């Protein structure tokens, strides 16, 4: 049971570190597309969501 819990905790830590790493990039893309190409924002965010899920 300990091994199972540690694997789950490692996966959670990995997801959190990935979120921290990509958050600034995604925020930058969102700001760019909101300002210069708002019609392309929704498909871009859908692509990011599908990739991360």
Secondary structure by P-SEA (a helix, b strand, c coil): caaaaaaaaaaaaaaaaaaaaaaaaaaaaaaaaacccccaaaaaaaaaaaaac
